[in-house]
Amino acid sequence: MLSTEEQHGAQQPEISEVSDGIALENVALFRHNGEVLLDGINIKLKSGDSLLIRGPSG
């Protein structure tokens, strides 16, 4: 089985804990067929924040 980087050429995201939440850096999201949905996304959420990623099903 190939790693995500080998399959899609994407680097592994960095996940770091910050004192008041979580930070995701260089996030990529792919469909099962290899289509890129998100690439190079950086997200910082503070404790108590919510995040909704919405799109069509399937």
Secondary structure, 3 states (H helix, E strand, C coil): CCCHHHHHCCCCCEEEEECCEEEEEEEEEECCCCCEEEEEEEEEEECCCCCCCCCCCC
